[in-house]
Amino acid sequence: MRKDSARAGQNKMRRAGLSAACVALCLACTVLSSCASSGETSQTGTVGIYTAEQTSASAADESSVPPQTTAQQTEPAVSAPLPHYSETDIGETEYEPQECSVLYEAENGTLSGYAAAASARSGYSGDGYVSGISLPDSKLTIELEIDSPQHYSITVCAASDSPVEGVLYVDGLARGRLYISGSGEFEAVKYENIYLKPDSAVLSIEELTGECDVDFVLLENSAEIYEHDYSVMGELCSENSSDSAARLYKYLCEMYGEETLSGQQCTQGSNAEIEAVAGVTGRYPAIRFGELMGYSADVDTGDIELAMEYAADGGIVGYVWNWMQNGSCYADKSGFLLPNAVTDEDVSQMSPDELSEALEDERISPEAYAVIDGIDKIAAQLKRLADADIPVLFRPLPQAGNSDFWWNSNRESYLWLYETIYQRLEDYHQLDNLIWVWSAYDTEWYVGDDMCDIVSLDIYDFSHEAWDNQSYITAMLRLYELFGSKPLAISECNVLPAPANMVRDNAMWLYTSVWSGEYTLGETGGLSYDYISEAEWIVFYNCSAVIAKDELNQ
């Protein structure tokens, strides 16, 4: 629960939720999963915390690295007056958590069309199961008795003889995808953290791609959502941090759980995305995220100058480092073999002359030399920000464990590389302005609390469907189980979490950042509505659950 609720220890919990008018504007979506599971998924269709098709977005613009080696001209500021919207008021959502565990046999539900009770398939509970719901004009609906306003989990037990997909609807709202493996045996699929209110809710399974038999539905209370504690220490992992970095991190930790910071990824050397956002919403994001990719390829993109300007205007600065080696971030294109770089030599503390000598003596490999050379290029840019006393939310090597990228060839090499970056920047270059953000993909690749300040997740949804679970609370709770001592953030997305659902579901991410390029910009350079509608953009930036740049000084 939020910090104030945790301190009060109230039995009857309340959580703010956006007004009904605002909720209507906030279309919901799903997190898609690339991981297989043995029968359990969340209400968003997520297995674990990972997302499908996310791998192409993080470094998708590597081909756009400017060919010139001088800083680019920046876009002029928006010339027309920015629109103004009144801040959406906050209402209240009442929680009364109670124990609940009720099993509903499908054969006792309401059947229409060709849907009928059957018993030929073995392994069912009760008197049988329901078959035929995938046929035309056929449907199974089950009325769930809801005694208390709270979050619930819904488990559907079903079987099929070939892989089948469908959509779970509750009260006419899409709550998540149904995936049945086709094993021929009944299997359970769980949808977690669905908020329902008394007195009843109507469940149906629709849009099936094949024949599917439904045995039962289990309704249970979701307890863990109310046990979420946003209290974090507020101390940076580095002992040598600047006062400005420490102050920023303390601020982030203190507001964590109360509101979410707006963030926006920018194309290298450009403010096109944040200007487009401001032109529609009337407000600038609290955090401008830049990309260090070009600098690692010896291209002066001019992005550091833009970051300095944003900081001077009251904004927060962040950077992701998609590292170019041999012209690419991707393993199949780069050909860079990270395991060849791993060495017992303490290369992170070697001077350029010592590195050259070690290379000449064959105590280190050319790959190890290239690693340190690449880190030093980025250090030079980050030092410019440090010299200006600008703290940076620094996210190197995104999506740890995603084998699409050369830095994720194997876990041991990745951990060596991350530690080498940390030690080179912190100890050798004495950079004191970094707030370290670890980018999750495979949680087994975690670098440890002593080299991480924020844990983040990339979430992409390409379904173009309206889902009523757009807070990503289940993914957040999975991260919280593993990294509860760190603030949690959405480092990349193409669909904004709905503020109404974030508040309702107690899913107050530290920040959320929309990725650059086509995910934000349309073909004519204005704001894109391919993934986020105009109404969703406006509501997100103009509600009391989200902090924009102009609110930071407040």
C-alpha positions in Angstrom: 0.0 0.0 0.0 1.0 3.6 -0.2 3.3 5.0 2.5 0.6 6.9 4.4 -1.7 3.9 4.4 1.0 1.6 5.6 1.8 3.9 8.5 -1.8 4.2 9.5 -2.5 0.5 9.3 -6.1 1.1 8.4 -8.3 -2.0 7.9 -10.6 -0.1 5.5 -8.3 1.1 2.8 -9.0 3.9 0.3 -7.2 4.7 -2.9 -7.7 7.6 -5.1 -9.1 7.0 -8.6 -9.7 9.4 -11.5 -13.3 10.6 -12.1 -15.6 8.6 -14.3 -15.3 11.1 -17.1 -11.5 10.7 -17.0 -11.8 6.9 -16.9 -13.8 6.9 -20.1 -10.8 8.6 -21.8 -8.3 6.1 -20.5 -8.4 3.1 -22.8 -6.7 0.0 -21.3 -4.2 -2.4 -22.9 -2.3 -5.5 -22.2 1.3 -6.5 -21.6 2.2 -9.2 -24.0 4.6 -12.0 -23.0 7.4 -13.8 -24.7 7.8 -16.4 -22.0 6.2 -19.8 -21.8 4.4 -21.0 -18.7 2.9 -24.1 -17.3 -0.6 -22.8 -16.9 -0.4 -19.4 -15.1 -0.6 -16.0 -16.4 -1.7 -12.6 -15.1 -4.8 -10.7 -16.1 -2.8 -8.9 -18.7 -1.7 -12.1 -20.3 1.8 -11.7 -18.8 3.9 -14.6 -17.8 6.5 -13.4 -15.3 7.4 -9.8 -16.1 8.7 -9.8 -19.7 7.1 -8.5 -22.9 6.9 -9.7 -26.4 8.4 -7.7 -29.3 10.0 -5.4 -26.9 13.5 -6.3 -28.2 13.2 -4.3 -31.4 12.3 -1.0 -29.7 15.2 -0.2 -27.4 17.8 0.1 -30.1 15.5 0.4 -33.1 16.9 3.7 -34.2 20.6 2.6 -34.4 20.4 3.2 -38.1 19.5 6.8 -37.4 22.8 7.7 -35.9 23.7 10.9 -37.7 26.6 10.5 -40.1 28.2 13.9 -39.3 30.6 14.3 -36.4 29.5 17.8 -35.4 26.6 18.7 -33.2 23.3 19.1 -35.0 21.1 22.1 -34.9 18.3 21.8 -32.4 14.7 22.3 -33.3 13.2 25.7 -32.4 10.8 25.7 -29.4 7.1 25.4 -30.0 6.1 28.8 -31.4 2.4 28.6 -30.9 1.0 29.0 -27.4 0.7 25.7 -25.6 -2.8 24.5 -24.9 -4.1 24.6 -21.4 -6.2 21.9 -19.6 -7.6 22.0 -16.1 -6.1 19.3 -13.9 -8.3 16.2 -13.7 -9.7 16.0 -10.2 -9.1 12.9 -8.0 -11.9 10.9 -6.6 -11.8 7.9 -4.2 -12.0 4.2 -4.6 -13.0 2.2 -1.6 -11.2 -1.0 -0.7 -12.6 -3.5 1.8 -10.3 -6.6 1.5 -11.9 -9.8 2.5 -11.1 -13.5 2.1 -12.7 -15.0 -0.9 -12.5 -18.4 -2.6 -15.5 -19.5 -4.7 -15.5 -22.1 -7.5 -18.0 -21.8 -10.3 -18.6 -24.9 -12.4 -19.0 -24.0 -16.0 -21.9 -26.4 -16.6 -23.9 -24.3 -14.1 -23.4 -21.1 -16.1 -25.7 -19.6 -18.8 -25.3 -21.4 -22.1 -26.5 -20.2 -25.5 -26.3 -21.4 -29.1 -24.3 -24.7 -29.5 -22.7 -24.4 -26.0 -23.6 -27.5 -24.0 -22.5 -29.5 -21.0 -20.3 -32.5 -21.8 -18.3 -35.2 -20.0 -16.3 -37.1 -22.6 -13.0 -35.5 -21.7 -11.5 -36.9 -18.5 -10.1 -34.8 -15.6 -13.0 -32.4 -15.1 -14.5 -31.3 -11.8 -18.1 -31.3 -10.8 -20.6 -32.9 -13.2 -18.8 -32.1 -16.4 -17.6 -29.1 -18.5 -18.9 -26.8 -21.3 -18.0 -27.4 -24.9 -18.9 -25.7 -28.1 -18.5 -22.1 -27.1 -16.2 -21.4 -30.1 -19.1 -22.1 -32.5 -21.1 -19.3 -34.1 -23.6 -17.6 -31.9 -22.5 -19.7 -28.9 -21.5 -18.4 -25.5 -20.9 -19.3 -21.9 -21.4 -16.6 -19.3 -20.9 -17.1 -15.5 -22.2 -14.6 -13.0 -19.7 -14.1 -10.2 -21.0 -13.0 -6.8 -19.0 -10.0 -5.5 -19.4 -9.3 -1.8 -16.7 -6.7 -1.3 -15.0 -3.9 -3.4 -11.5 -5.2 -3.8 -9.1 -6.8 -6.2 -9.6 -10.4 -7.2 -7.8 -13.1 -9.1 -9.8 -15.3 -11.6 -8.6 -18.7 -12.6 -10.1 -20.4 -15.7 -9.7 -24.1 -16.1 -9.9 -25.2 -19.7 -8.7 -27.8 -22.2 -8.1 -28.1 -26.0 -6.6 -30.5 -28.4 -4.6 -27.9 -30.3 -3.4 -24.4 -29.2 -6.2 -22.0 -28.7 -6.3 -18.3 -27.9 -9.2 -16.2 -26.6 -10.1 -13.1 -24.6 -11.5 -13.1 -21.0 -14.2 -10.5 -20.5 -15.6 -9.4 -17.2 -18.6 -7.0 -17.2 -18.0 -6.4 -20.9 -14.3 -5.3 -20.4 -11.4 -7.2 -21.9 -9.3 -8.4 -18.9 -6.7 -10.5 -20.7 -5.8 -13.1 -23.2 -6.5 -16.8 -22.7 -3.9 -19.2 -23.9 -4.6 -23.0 -23.9 -1.6 -25.2 -24.9 -3.6 -27.9 -26.7 -2.3 -30.7 -24.5 -5.7 -32.3 -24.3 -5.7 -32.0 -20.5 -7.4 -29.4 -18.4 -5.1 -26.6 -17.4 -5.4 -23.5 -15.2 -4.9 -19.9 -16.5 -4.8 -17.2 -13.8 -5.7 -13.5 -14.2 -4.5 -11.5 -11.2 -5.4 -8.2 -9.6 -8.8 -7.4 -11.2 -10.8 -4.8 -9.3 -14.5 -5.7 -9.0 -17.3 -4.1 -7.0 -20.5 -5.6 -5.5 -22.9 -7.1 -6.2 -22.0 -9.3 -9.2 -19.8 -9.5 -12.3 -20.5 -11.3 -15.5 -17.6 -13.4 -17.0 -17.4 -14.7 -20.6 -14.7 -16.1 -22.8 -14.8 -14.9 -26.4 -12.9 -14.5 -29.6 -11.7 -18.1 -29.5 -9.4 -19.3 -32.3 -10.5 -22.9 -31.9 -12.5 -25.4 -29.9 -12.1 -25.1 -26.2 -13.7 -26.9 -23.2 -14.2 -24.9 -20.0 -14.3 -26.8 -16.7 -14.6 -24.1 -14.0 -13.8 -20.6 -12.9 -12.2 -19.9 -9.5 -12.7 -16.5 -7.9 -10.2 -15.5 -5.1 -9.2 -12.4 -3.4 -5.8 -10.8 -4.3 -4.0 -10.1 -1.1 -0.5 -9.1 -2.3 -1.7 -5.9 -3.9 -2.5 -4.4 -0.5 0.8 -5.5 1.0 2.8 -3.4 -1.5 5.0 -1.0 0.5 6.6 1.9 -1.3 9.0 2.8 1.4 12.6 2.7 0.2 15.9 3.8 1.8 16.7 6.8 -0.4 20.4 6.2 -0.3 22.4 5.9 -3.5 24.5 2.8 -4.1 27.6 5.0 -4.7 29.3 6.4 -1.7 30.8 9.3 -3.7 27.6 10.9 -5.1 27.3 14.6 -5.5 24.9 16.6 -3.3 22.7 17.2 -6.3 22.5 13.5 -7.2 21.7 12.6 -3.6 19.0 15.3 -3.4 17.4 14.1 -6.6 17.4 10.5 -5.5 16.0 11.4 -2.1 13.2 13.3 -3.8 12.4 10.4 -6.1 12.3 8.0 -3.2 10.1 10.3 -1.1 7.5 10.8 -3.8 7.6 7.2 -5.0 4.2 5.6 -4.4 2.4 9.0 -4.3 2.7 10.2 -7.9 4.4 9.1 -11.2 6.9 11.2 -13.0 6.3 11.7 -16.7 9.2 10.8 -19.0 9.9 10.9 -22.7 12.6 9.3 -24.8 14.1 11.6 -27.4 15.6 10.9 -30.7 19.4 11.6 -30.6 20.2 15.2 -30.9 16.5 16.2 -31.0 13.7 17.5 -28.9 11.0 16.7 -31.4 9.3 14.2 -29.2 9.0 16.5 -26.1 7.9 19.4 -28.2 5.2 17.3 -29.9 4.0 16.1 -26.4 3.9 19.7 -25.1 2.1 20.9 -28.3 -0.8 18.6 -27.6 -0.9 18.2 -23.8 0.3 21.7 -22.9 3.0 20.3 -20.6 6.6 19.0 -20.8 7.7 15.7 -19.3 9.4 15.8 -16.0 12.3 13.7 -17.4 13.9 14.0 -20.8 15.6 10.7 -21.7 18.4 10.9 -24.2 20.4 8.2 -26.0 24.2 7.7 -25.8 24.3 5.4 -28.8 25.8 7.9 -31.2 28.5 9.0 -28.8 29.7 5.4 -28.5 30.1 5.4 -32.3 32.2 8.6 -32.3 29.3 10.7 -33.5 28.6 14.0 -31.7 24.9 14.1 -31.8 24.6 17.3 -29.8 22.3 15.6 -27.3 24.3 16.6 -24.2 23.7 20.2 -25.0 19.9 19.6 -25.2 20.1 17.7 -21.9 21.9 20.7 -20.3 19.2 23.1 -21.6 16.4 20.9 -20.2 18.1 20.7 -16.8 18.6 24.5 -16.8 14.8 24.8 -17.5 14.0 22.7 -14.4 13.7 19.2 -16.0 15.3 15.9 -14.9 17.9 14.3 -17.2 18.1 10.6 -18.0 20.2 8.6 -20.5 20.0 5.1 -21.9 23.2 3.6 -23.4 22.5 1.2 -26.3 26.2 0.5 -27.0 27.3 0.4 -30.6 30.1 -2.1 -31.4 31.2 -2.6 -35.0 28.3 -0.4 -36.0 25.4 -2.1 -34.3 23.9 -3.0 -30.9 22.5 -6.3 -32.2 24.5 -9.5 -31.7 23.9 -10.8 -35.2 25.0 -7.5 -36.8 27.8 -6.5 -34.5 29.7 -9.7 -34.3 31.3 -8.4 -31.1 32.2 -11.4 -28.9 31.9 -10.2 -25.3 33.2 -13.4 -23.7 36.5 -12.7 -25.4 36.7 -9.4 -23.5 36.4 -10.9 -20.0 39.7 -10.9 -18.1 41.1 -11.2 -14.6 43.1 -8.1 -15.2 41.7 -5.0 -13.5 41.1 -3.1 -16.7 38.6 -0.8 -15.1 41.4 1.1 -13.3 44.1 1.0 -16.1 45.2 4.2 -17.7 45.3 4.4 -21.6 49.0 3.7 -21.6 48.6 0.7 -19.3 45.8 -0.6 -21.5 48.0 -0.3 -24.6 50.8 -2.1 -22.8 48.5 -4.9 -21.6 47.2 -5.3 -25.2 50.7 -5.3 -26.6 51.7 -7.9 -24.1 48.6 -9.9 -24.9 47.5 -9.8 -21.2 44.2 -8.5 -22.5 42.3 -9.1 -25.7 41.4 -6.5 -28.4 37.8 -6.9 -27.2 38.8 -6.0 -23.6 40.6 -2.9 -25.0 37.5 -2.0 -27.0 35.3 -2.2 -24.0 37.3 0.3 -22.0 37.7 2.5 -25.0 33.9 2.6 -25.4 33.3 3.3 -21.7 35.8 6.2 -21.8 33.9 7.8 -24.7 30.7 7.8 -22.7 32.5 8.9 -19.6 33.6 12.1 -21.5 30.0 13.0 -22.2 28.7 12.2 -18.7 31.5 14.2 -17.3 30.2 17.3 -19.1 27.0 16.9 -17.2 28.8 16.2 -13.9 30.9 19.4 -14.4 27.6 21.3 -14.8 26.3 19.6 -11.6 23.5 17.8 -13.4 22.5 14.4 -12.0 21.7 11.7 -14.6 19.3 8.7 -14.4 21.8 6.4 -16.2 20.6 3.1 -17.8 23.4 1.2 -19.5 23.0 -2.1 -21.3 19.2 -2.2 -21.5 17.1 -5.4 -21.2 19.6 -7.6 -19.3 19.4 -11.1 -20.6 17.9 -10.3 -24.0 20.1 -12.2 -26.4 19.3 -9.9 -29.3 22.0 -7.5 -28.0 25.7 -8.3 -28.0 26.2 -7.4 -24.3 23.8 -10.2 -23.4 25.8 -13.1 -24.8 25.8 -14.9 -21.4 25.1 -13.9 -17.8 28.7 -14.1 -16.6 30.0 -11.9 -19.3 27.2 -9.4 -18.9 27.8 -9.1 -15.1 31.5 -8.6 -15.7 30.8 -5.9 -18.3 28.3 -4.0 -16.1 30.6 -4.1 -13.1 33.5 -2.9 -15.3 31.3 0.0 -16.5 30.4 0.8 -12.9 33.9 0.7 -11.6 35.4 2.6 -14.6 32.9 5.5 -14.3 32.6 5.6 -10.5 36.2 4.9 -9.4 38.5 5.7 -12.4 36.7 8.7 -13.8 35.2 9.8 -10.4 31.8 10.6 -11.9 29.6 11.5 -9.0 26.4 12.5 -10.8 25.0 9.0 -11.8 21.9 7.4 -10.5 22.1 3.8 -11.7 19.1 2.3 -13.4 19.1 -1.5 -14.1 17.0 -2.6 -17.0 15.2 -5.9 -16.3 14.5 -8.6 -18.8 15.8 -11.7 -17.1 15.8 -11.2 -13.3 18.5 -13.8 -12.9 20.9 -11.3 -14.4 20.4 -8.7 -11.6 23.7 -6.8 -10.9 23.1 -6.4 -7.2 21.9 -3.7 -4.8 25.4 -2.2 -4.6 25.4 -1.2 -8.3 21.7 -0.3 -8.7 19.5 2.5 -7.6 16.4 2.0 -9.7 15.0 -1.2 -11.3 13.1 -0.6 -14.6 11.1 -2.6 -17.1 10.3 -2.1 -20.8 6.7 -2.8 -21.6 5.4 -2.9 -25.2 1.8 -3.7 -26.4 1.2 -4.2 -30.1 -2.3 -5.7 -29.7 -4.1 -2.3 -30.4 -6.8 -3.6 -28.2 -8.6 -1.8 -25.3 -7.7 -3.7 -22.1 -9.0 -2.8 -18.7 -5.8 -3.4 -16.8 -3.5 -0.7 -18.1 -1.6 -0.2 -14.8 0.8 -3.2 -15.2 0.4 -3.9 -11.5 1.1 -7.7 -11.9 4.4 -6.9 -13.5 5.2 -4.4 -10.8 4.4 -6.9 -8.0 6.7 -9.5 -9.6 9.5 -7.0 -9.5 8.6 -5.9 -6.0 8.9 -9.5 -4.8 12.5 -9.5 -6.0 13.7 -5.9 -5.7 11.4 -4.3 -3.1 14.2 -2.2 -1.7 14.5 -0.2 -5.0 12.1 2.1 -6.7 10.5 0.5 -9.8 10.0 2.3 -13.1 8.8 1.8 -16.7 11.8 2.7 -18.7 10.2 2.2 -22.1 6.7 1.7 -23.4 4.5 2.4 -26.4 1.2 2.5 -24.4 1.0 4.8 -21.4 -0.4 3.2 -18.2 -3.8 4.7 -17.5 -3.6 7.0 -14.4 -7.0 5.9 -13.2 -5.9 2.3 -13.2 -2.5 3.1 -11.7 -4.2 4.7 -8.7 -7.0 2.1 -8.5 -4.5 -0.8 -8.6 -1.8 0.8 -6.4 0.6 0.7 -9.3 2.5 4.0 -8.8 5.6 3.5 -10.9 8.4 5.9 -10.2 8.3 7.1 -13.8 7.1 6.0 -17.1 8.7 6.9 -20.4 7.3 6.5 -23.9 9.9 5.4 -26.5 11.0 7.7 -29.3 10.4 7.8 -33.0 7.3 6.2 -34.4 6.0 5.4 -30.9 5.7 9.1 -30.2 5.9 11.0 -33.6 3.6 10.7 -36.5 4.7 10.9 -40.2 4.3 14.7 -40.3 6.3 15.2 -37.1 3.4 15.8 -34.8 2.3 13.5 -32.0 1.4 10.0 -33.0 -1.9 8.4 -32.0 -1.0 4.9 -33.3 -0.6 3.5 -29.8 -1.8 6.4 -27.5 -4.9 8.4 -28.3 -5.0 12.1 -28.1 -7.3 11.9 -25.1 -4.9 9.5 -23.3 -1.9 11.8 -23.9 -3.9 14.8 -22.5 -5.3 12.9 -19.5 -1.9 11.5 -18.6 -0.1 14.9 -18.5 -3.0 16.7 -16.9 -4.0 14.7 -13.9 -2.9 14.8 -10.3 -1.4 11.3 -10.4 1.3 12.4 -12.8 4.1 15.0 -12.4 5.1 17.2 -15.4 8.2 19.4 -15.6 6.4 22.5 -14.4 5.5 20.7 -11.2 9.0 19.6 -10.2 9.9 22.8 -8.4 6.6 22.7 -6.4 
